[in-house]
Amino acid sequence: MSKNEIVKVTLLLMEAFKEIKEREKISIPHCEFCGKKIVGTKWNKKYHHINIAQEPKKRFFCSRQCKLRWIFENSSSIN
């Protein structure tokens, strides 16, 4: 491979990484209760609430307290 080809491939890869990074920025959710942006990957494992009878089916929270507050606040408004 010549240096020009290597430079072209490198530029193409950098553009592809930029596109992926922009898509990931959009997909980072905000807390359903307090509205804080959820950072890191822990939110995906611990603090999510799935209910197939509602839209959206998955809701994300920044902490367990926010999740519980959201659940009890919404359940009291239904009754």
N, C-alpha and C positions, 0 to 999 in steps of 0.2 A: 504494500500500500504506500502510495506517495503521501507526502506531508499535506498536500491539498485535500486529498480524500479523507485523511484522518481528521483534519480540521472541519470538514463538512459533516462528517459523522458525529463529531463531538457537538457541533452546533445543533444538529437535529436532535440528539439526545437531550441537550439542555432545554430545548423548546418543549420536548415531550414531558420532561420532568416539571417544567413550569405549568403546563396544562394540568397535569395530575395534581400538583399542589393547589392550584386554583379550585379544582373540583372538590378536594378534601376540605378546603376552607369553607365552602358552601355547605358541606354535609355535617359540619360540627354543630350539634344541637345546642339549644339554650334550655335552661331549667324551666319546666312547666309552671313551677310555683313562683320563684323569685325572678326569673328572667336572666340570671347570670349565664355567661357563656361557659360551657362545660369543656374543660381542658384535660388533656391526657387520655388514657384509654380505660381507666377504672370505671367510668360511667357506664360503659357498655356491659360490664359484668355485674356490678352491684346494684345500681340505683335505676333500674328501669321497671316500668309497669306495663304489662301486656294485657289488653282486653280486646278480644276479637269482635265484641259487639259495638265497638265505638270507632270513630275515625278521628285521628289516626290510631292505628292499632297499638303502636308502641309510643310510650311517652317517656321522656328522660328527665332526670333530676340530678342536681349537683350534690345532694346529700340525702341520707335516710330521713332526716327530719323534714326536709322539703317534700319528700315523697309522701310521708304520713300526713303532713298538713294538707297537701293537695287532695289526698284520698278522703279525709274526714270532712274537709270543706265542701267537696263536691257531693259527698253522700248526704250531708245535711241539707243541701239545696234540693235534692231529689224528693225527699220526704215531705 
